[in-house]
Amino acid sequence: MSAIRCPFCDHSKIYQHGRTRKGAQRFKCPTCQQTFTETFDTLYYL
């Protein structure tokens, strides 16, 4: 999981934080408290 970084603050230590309604893994950054998925801010996010 170390390859995934927070897209908001670029922090490297993130945690799993449940799943979205569509079943995608959600992550949470302990630094900025933002949640996101692996595909956030990519072409797959649309």
Backbone as JSON Lines, residues from 0, in Angstrom:
{"i":0,"aa":"M","n":[0.82,-1.19,0.0],"ca":[0.0,0.0,0.0],"c":[0.86,1.26,0.0]}
{"i":1,"aa":"S","n":[2.14,1.14,0.11],"ca":[3.01,2.31,0.17],"c":[3.09,3.05,-1.17]}
{"i":2,"aa":"A","n":[2.64,2.42,-2.27],"ca":[2.68,3.09,-3.57],"c":[1.59,4.16,-3.67]}
{"i":3,"aa":"I","n":[0.56,4.06,-2.87],"ca":[-0.52,5.04,-2.9],"c":[-0.16,6.2,-1.99]}
{"i":4,"aa":"R","n":[-0.29,7.42,-2.51],"ca":[-0.02,8.62,-1.73],"c":[-1.28,9.49,-1.71]}
{"i":5,"aa":"C","n":[-1.4,10.31,-0.72],"ca":[-2.55,11.21,-0.63],"c":[-2.49,12.22,-1.77]}
{"i":6,"aa":"P","n":[-3.56,12.33,-2.57],"ca":[-3.56,13.29,-3.68],"c":[-3.71,14.74,-3.22]}
{"i":7,"aa":"F","n":[-4.02,14.95,-1.95],"ca":[-4.23,16.3,-1.43],"c":[-2.96,16.87,-0.79]}
{"i":8,"aa":"C","n":[-2.28,16.06,0.04],"ca":[-1.09,16.57,0.75],"c":[0.17,15.78,0.45]}
{"i":9,"aa":"D","n":[0.07,14.73,-0.38],"ca":[1.2,13.89,-0.79],"c":[1.81,13.08,0.36]}
{"i":10,"aa":"H","n":[1.05,12.86,1.4],"ca":[1.52,12.05,2.53],"c":[1.56,10.59,2.11]}
{"i":11,"aa":"S","n":[2.56,9.84,2.56],"ca":[2.72,8.46,2.1],"c":[2.03,7.42,2.99]}
{"i":12,"aa":"K","n":[1.74,7.76,4.22],"ca":[1.13,6.78,5.13],"c":[-0.38,6.99,5.15]}
{"i":13,"aa":"I","n":[-1.09,6.12,4.46],"ca":[-2.54,6.21,4.4],"c":[-3.15,4.91,4.9]}
{"i":14,"aa":"Y","n":[-4.43,4.94,5.24],"ca":[-5.11,3.79,5.81],"c":[-6.36,3.45,5.02]}
{"i":15,"aa":"Q","n":[-6.72,2.17,5.02],"ca":[-7.96,1.76,4.39],"c":[-9.11,2.33,5.21]}
{"i":16,"aa":"H","n":[-10.15,2.79,4.51],"ca":[-11.25,3.47,5.2],"c":[-12.59,3.05,4.59]}
{"i":17,"aa":"G","n":[-12.85,1.76,4.56],"ca":[-14.12,1.25,4.05],"c":[-14.17,1.18,2.53]}
{"i":18,"aa":"R","n":[-15.39,1.13,2.01],"ca":[-15.59,1.03,0.56],"c":[-16.67,2.01,0.11]}
{"i":19,"aa":"T","n":[-16.63,2.35,-1.18],"ca":[-17.65,3.22,-1.76],"c":[-18.9,2.39,-2.04]}
{"i":20,"aa":"R","n":[-19.97,3.04,-2.48],"ca":[-21.19,2.32,-2.83],"c":[-20.97,1.35,-3.98]}
{"i":21,"aa":"K","n":[-20.04,1.68,-4.86],"ca":[-19.75,0.81,-6.01],"c":[-18.74,-0.28,-5.66]}
{"i":22,"aa":"G","n":[-18.23,-0.29,-4.45],"ca":[-17.33,-1.35,-4.0],"c":[-15.85,-1.03,-4.09]}
{"i":23,"aa":"A","n":[-15.49,0.18,-4.49],"ca":[-14.07,0.55,-4.58],"c":[-13.51,0.8,-3.18]}
{"i":24,"aa":"Q","n":[-12.26,0.41,-2.97],"ca":[-11.61,0.62,-1.68],"c":[-11.41,2.11,-1.44]}
{"i":25,"aa":"R","n":[-11.79,2.59,-0.26],"ca":[-11.61,3.99,0.11],"c":[-10.43,4.08,1.08]}
{"i":26,"aa":"F","n":[-9.65,5.14,0.97],"ca":[-8.5,5.36,1.83],"c":[-8.65,6.69,2.57]}
{"i":27,"aa":"K","n":[-7.97,6.81,3.71],"ca":[-8.01,8.05,4.48],"c":[-6.6,8.46,4.85]}
{"i":28,"aa":"C","n":[-6.32,9.75,4.71],"ca":[-5.02,10.3,5.08],"c":[-5.1,10.81,6.52]}
{"i":29,"aa":"P","n":[-4.2,10.37,7.41],"ca":[-4.25,10.83,8.79],"c":[-3.77,12.28,8.95]}
{"i":30,"aa":"T","n":[-3.08,12.8,7.97],"ca":[-2.56,14.16,8.06],"c":[-3.62,15.2,7.74]}
{"i":31,"aa":"C","n":[-4.27,15.07,6.56],"ca":[-5.25,16.07,6.13],"c":[-6.7,15.61,6.33]}
{"i":32,"aa":"Q","n":[-6.89,14.36,6.77],"ca":[-8.21,13.79,7.05],"c":[-9.09,13.62,5.82]}
{"i":33,"aa":"Q","n":[-8.54,13.7,4.63],"ca":[-9.31,13.53,3.4],"c":[-9.45,12.05,3.07]}
{"i":34,"aa":"T","n":[-10.57,11.68,2.45],"ca":[-10.75,10.31,1.97],"c":[-10.76,10.32,0.45]}
{"i":35,"aa":"F","n":[-10.31,9.22,-0.13],"ca":[-10.2,9.12,-1.58],"c":[-10.08,7.67,-1.99]}
{"i":36,"aa":"T","n":[-10.23,7.4,-3.29],"ca":[-10.04,6.06,-3.84],"c":[-8.77,6.05,-4.68]}
{"i":37,"aa":"E","n":[-8.34,4.86,-5.09],"ca":[-7.13,4.74,-5.91],"c":[-7.26,5.49,-7.23]}
{"i":38,"aa":"T","n":[-8.47,5.56,-7.75],"ca":[-8.67,6.17,-9.06],"c":[-8.97,7.66,-8.98]}
{"i":39,"aa":"F","n":[-8.91,8.26,-7.8],"ca":[-9.19,9.69,-7.66],"c":[-8.23,10.5,-8.52]}
{"i":40,"aa":"D","n":[-8.76,11.47,-9.24],"ca":[-7.98,12.39,-10.07],"c":[-7.27,11.68,-11.23]}
{"i":41,"aa":"T","n":[-7.88,10.62,-11.75],"ca":[-7.36,9.93,-12.94],"c":[-8.47,9.87,-13.98]}
{"i":42,"aa":"L","n":[-8.17,9.35,-15.13],"ca":[-9.18,9.19,-16.17],"c":[-10.27,8.21,-15.75]}
{"i":43,"aa":"Y","n":[-9.93,7.25,-14.89],"ca":[-10.91,6.27,-14.42],"c":[-11.89,6.86,-13.42]}
{"i":44,"aa":"Y","n":[-11.58,8.02,-12.86],"ca":[-12.43,8.65,-11.85],"c":[-13.71,9.2,-12.47]}
{"i":45,"aa":"L","n":[-13.66,9.57,-13.75],"ca":[-14.82,10.15,-14.42],"c":[-15.85,9.1,-14.58]}
